[in-house]
Amino acid sequence: MKQGTECYELGDVQLQSGKTLTDAKLCYATWGDLNAARDNVVVLPTYYTGTHESYEPIIAPGRALDPTRYFIVSPNLFGNGLSTSPSNASGDCAGGNFPDVTAYDNVRCQHRMLTDLFDVQSIALVAGWSMGAMQSFHWAADFPEMVRAIAPWAGSARCSHHNTAFLEGVKAALTADPAWNNGHYPVQPERGLRAFGRAYCGWAFSQSWFREELWTEFGHESLEAMLDAWEEEHLEWDANDLLAKLHTWQLGDIGEHTLYGGDFEAALAGIKARAIVMPSRTDMYFPPEDSEIEVSHMPNAELRVIESIWGHCAGGPGREKAATAFIESALSELLTG
């Protein structure tokens, strides 16, 4: 049912920072068909180190995200190597010169793509994991009359101070490599990328997950084998791309918008969509306490905690069976309710 991957030509985009992203492209994938009313749309924004392909485990006939019923669109984040990124940009935006792009910038361009290409005026659901959750909040706050429901899971409406500190740690691990050269490297800074992956690994799961040695679920025989695997996985990424998305994550805040003038609580209160917000009980990036505060300011929201020891990775599409079923149940409820 997948229709394939396309890229929407945006031209030069003025960013929230005032800088310009030149010759910008937004790459996206679709599944299913748009109905005559153009209102069966589900938007799945991508997340850190993920592309549209990452959602494929939960898109299938008979499941909550059923491409025989819904027109599912997954736009790729700027910086993820598909949409315009440091690794594929040209001219003044290439490599270490890539400007900061916010979640608001991403959502604004996604809105432009959906309305221009598909004439979409009503969206049934915006949902996503992690940075996908952040963009879901943005969609509902930025276009409150257009979005009927959101399902952010294992994510938040803004980047917390604690989250910022974590990201500064992995960023420092990468950029400490002399080969980094302030982003102007002739070859990838391998030592920095390995350090980044190794530092990142300990935060993705919970203490209980490590205590129970659940790395065996991924086929790893030991903790060291898992750490090695995380190193290797991050070698597949361009260093500047990783940092571009990291900055997008850190800058995330739905109140930082001309509509709300920096008032985070007002932005949450401005969300009209029905929302089911699903933090993971053991997530060290986005703890349930943050979600409780967010939901308390949203007029039509419900908090449902994913009871899992998989930490942040409980939200990974298809990664843990029970967590995935919990998430899909909420998606079904929002789409049919």
C-alpha positions in Angstrom: 0.0 0.0 0.0 3.0 2.3 0.2 3.0 4.8 -2.6 6.7 5.6 -2.5 9.0 8.4 -1.4 8.8 11.8 -2.9 10.5 15.2 -2.2 8.5 18.5 -2.2 10.5 21.4 -3.5 10.2 24.3 -1.0 12.6 26.7 -2.5 14.3 29.1 -0.1 12.7 28.9 3.4 13.0 31.7 6.0 13.5 30.0 9.3 12.3 31.0 12.7 15.8 32.2 13.5 15.7 34.7 10.6 18.2 32.7 8.6 17.4 31.1 5.2 17.5 27.4 4.3 18.3 27.6 0.6 16.8 25.3 -2.0 15.0 23.3 0.7 13.4 19.9 0.1 10.9 18.0 2.3 11.0 14.3 1.6 8.0 12.2 2.6 6.4 8.8 2.1 2.7 8.0 1.8 0.6 4.9 2.3 -3.1 4.5 1.2 -5.3 6.9 -0.7 -6.9 10.2 0.1 -10.6 10.0 0.3 -13.0 12.3 -1.6 -13.5 14.6 1.5 -9.7 14.8 2.0 -10.1 14.2 5.7 -8.8 10.7 6.3 -5.2 12.0 6.8 -2.8 10.7 9.4 0.5 12.5 9.8 3.5 10.7 11.3 6.5 13.0 11.7 9.8 11.3 12.1 12.1 11.2 15.1 15.8 11.3 16.0 17.8 8.8 14.0 14.6 7.7 12.3 13.1 8.1 8.8 9.6 7.3 7.4 10.7 3.7 7.2 10.8 3.5 11.0 7.0 3.6 11.2 6.5 0.7 8.8 6.2 -1.9 11.5 2.9 -0.4 12.7 1.4 0.4 9.3 -0.6 -2.4 7.8 -4.2 -3.5 6.9 -6.2 -4.4 10.0 -4.0 -2.4 12.3 -4.7 1.0 13.8 -2.8 2.7 11.0 -4.6 0.9 8.2 -3.6 2.2 4.7 -6.9 0.7 3.3 -8.8 3.3 5.5 -6.4 6.2 5.9 -4.0 8.3 3.9 -0.9 8.1 5.9 1.9 10.7 5.4 5.3 10.5 7.1 7.4 13.7 6.5 11.1 13.4 7.3 12.8 15.9 9.6 15.2 18.4 8.2 18.6 17.0 9.1 17.8 13.3 8.8 19.7 12.8 5.5 16.6 12.7 3.3 15.0 16.1 3.7 17.5 18.9 3.4 20.3 18.3 5.7 23.9 19.3 6.3 25.0 16.2 4.3 23.0 17.0 1.2 22.6 20.8 1.3 24.4 23.0 -1.1 26.1 26.4 -1.0 26.0 28.3 2.3 23.9 25.7 4.1 26.2 22.7 3.5 28.0 20.8 6.3 29.0 22.9 9.3 27.2 25.9 8.0 23.8 24.4 8.3 21.4 26.8 10.1 19.4 25.8 13.2 16.0 24.5 12.2 13.2 24.3 14.8 10.3 21.9 15.2 8.1 24.8 14.2 10.0 25.3 11.0 9.5 21.6 10.2 5.8 21.6 10.9 5.2 24.8 9.0 6.9 23.2 5.9 4.9 20.0 6.4 1.7 22.0 6.5 2.7 23.8 3.3 3.4 20.5 1.6 0.1 18.9 2.7 -2.1 21.9 1.6 -0.2 22.5 -1.6 0.1 19.0 -2.9 -3.0 17.4 -1.5 -5.3 20.3 -0.6 -5.7 18.8 2.9 -7.8 21.0 5.2 -8.6 18.6 7.9 -6.3 16.0 9.6 -7.7 13.1 11.5 -4.6 12.4 13.6 -1.0 13.6 14.0 1.0 11.1 16.0 4.6 10.1 16.7 7.4 8.9 18.9 9.9 11.2 20.6 10.7 14.1 18.3 7.6 12.9 16.3 5.6 13.5 19.5 7.1 17.0 19.8 6.0 17.8 16.2 2.5 16.4 17.0 2.1 19.0 19.8 3.3 21.6 17.4 0.8 20.6 14.7 -2.1 20.9 17.2 -0.9 24.2 18.7 0.0 25.8 15.4 -3.0 24.7 13.4 -5.8 24.1 16.1 -8.6 24.3 13.6 -7.1 21.7 11.3 -6.0 18.9 13.6 -8.8 16.7 15.1 -6.6 14.5 17.3 -3.0 13.9 18.4 -1.2 11.0 20.0 2.2 12.0 21.2 4.1 9.1 22.8 7.4 9.1 24.7 7.9 12.8 23.9 7.1 16.3 25.1 5.9 19.7 23.9 9.2 21.3 24.8 12.7 20.2 25.6 13.3 20.2 29.3 16.4 21.5 31.0 17.4 17.9 32.0 16.9 16.8 28.4 19.1 19.6 27.2 21.8 18.6 29.6 21.8 15.0 28.4 22.0 16.2 24.8 24.9 18.5 25.6 26.7 15.4 26.9 26.4 13.3 23.8 27.2 16.4 21.7 30.4 17.0 23.7 31.4 13.4 23.1 31.1 13.8 19.4 32.7 17.2 19.0 35.7 16.4 21.3 37.1 14.4 18.3 39.8 16.7 16.7 38.6 15.4 13.3 35.3 17.2 14.0 36.9 20.5 13.0 33.8 22.6 13.9 31.8 20.6 11.4 34.2 21.2 8.4 35.6 17.7 8.2 36.9 16.0 5.0 36.1 12.6 6.5 33.6 11.6 9.2 34.9 12.0 12.8 34.8 8.3 13.6 36.0 8.5 17.1 33.5 11.2 17.9 30.6 9.2 16.4 31.6 6.1 18.3 31.7 8.1 21.6 28.3 9.6 20.7 26.8 6.2 20.3 28.3 4.7 23.4 27.2 7.7 25.5 23.7 7.7 24.1 23.1 4.0 24.8 22.8 4.3 28.5 20.0 6.7 28.3 17.7 4.9 25.9 16.6 2.2 28.3 15.8 2.0 32.0 18.0 0.8 34.8 15.7 -2.2 35.2 16.1 -3.0 31.5 19.8 -3.2 32.0 19.5 -5.1 35.3 17.5 -7.8 33.5 20.1 -7.9 30.7 17.4 -7.4 28.0 20.1 -6.6 25.4 19.6 -10.3 24.6 16.3 -9.2 22.9 18.5 -7.7 20.2 20.7 -10.7 19.9 23.6 -9.2 21.9 25.5 -11.6 24.2 26.8 -8.9 26.6 26.5 -5.3 27.5 29.8 -4.6 25.7 28.4 -6.2 22.6 25.5 -3.9 22.7 27.7 -0.8 23.3 29.7 -1.8 20.3 26.6 -2.2 18.2 25.5 1.4 19.2 28.9 2.6 18.1 28.5 0.9 14.7 25.0 2.2 14.2 26.0 5.8 14.7 28.9 5.4 12.2 26.2 5.2 9.6 25.1 8.8 10.3 26.7 12.0 9.1 28.0 13.9 12.2 26.6 17.2 11.1 23.2 15.6 10.5 23.1 14.2 14.0 23.9 17.6 15.4 21.4 19.4 13.2 18.6 17.2 14.6 20.0 17.5 18.1 19.7 21.3 17.9 16.1 20.9 16.6 15.3 18.7 19.6 16.9 21.2 22.1 15.0 24.2 20.5 11.7 22.4 20.7 9.0 24.5 22.5 5.4 25.0 21.2 5.2 28.3 23.0 8.0 29.8 21.0 5.7 30.9 18.2 4.3 34.3 17.2 0.8 33.0 18.0 1.7 32.5 21.7 4.6 34.9 22.3 6.7 32.5 24.2 3.8 31.5 26.6 4.1 27.7 26.9 1.0 27.2 28.9 -1.0 29.3 26.6 0.1 27.2 23.7 -1.0 24.0 25.5 -4.3 25.6 26.3 -4.7 26.5 22.6 -4.7 22.9 21.5 -8.3 22.0 20.6 -7.6 18.5 19.3 -8.5 15.5 21.4 -5.2 14.2 22.7 -4.0 11.0 24.3 -0.5 11.7 25.7 1.5 8.5 26.4 4.8 8.8 28.2 6.8 5.7 29.2 7.0 5.1 32.9 10.8 4.7 32.8 11.7 7.2 30.1 14.7 9.2 31.2 14.3 11.8 28.5 10.5 12.5 28.8 9.3 11.4 32.3 5.6 11.1 33.0 5.8 14.0 35.4 6.4 16.4 32.5 3.5 14.9 30.6 1.2 15.3 33.6 2.0 19.1 33.6 1.3 19.4 29.9 -2.0 17.5 30.0 -3.1 19.7 32.9 -3.1 22.7 30.6 -4.7 21.0 27.6 -8.5 21.3 27.4 -9.2 17.9 25.7 -6.3 15.7 26.8 -5.9 12.4 28.6 -2.7 11.0 30.2 -2.0 7.2 29.6 1.3 6.0 30.9 3.0 3.1 29.1 4.0 0.7 31.9 7.3 -0.7 30.6 10.9 -1.1 31.7 12.1 -0.4 28.2 12.6 3.3 29.0 12.4 5.7 26.0 12.6 2.7 23.6 9.2 1.4 24.8 7.9 3.9 22.2 9.9 2.5 19.3 7.4 1.4 16.7 7.2 -2.4 16.9 10.0 -2.7 19.4 8.2 -4.0 22.5 5.0 -6.0 21.8 3.0 -4.9 24.9 3.9 -1.2 24.5 3.1 -1.2 20.8 -0.3 -2.8 21.5 -1.0 -0.1 24.1 -0.1 2.7 21.7 -2.1 1.2 18.8 -5.1 0.9 21.1 -5.0 4.6 21.7 -4.5 5.4 18.0 -7.6 3.3 17.1 -9.7 5.1 19.7 -8.7 8.5 18.4 -9.3 7.5 14.8 -12.7 5.9 15.4 -14.0 8.0 18.3 
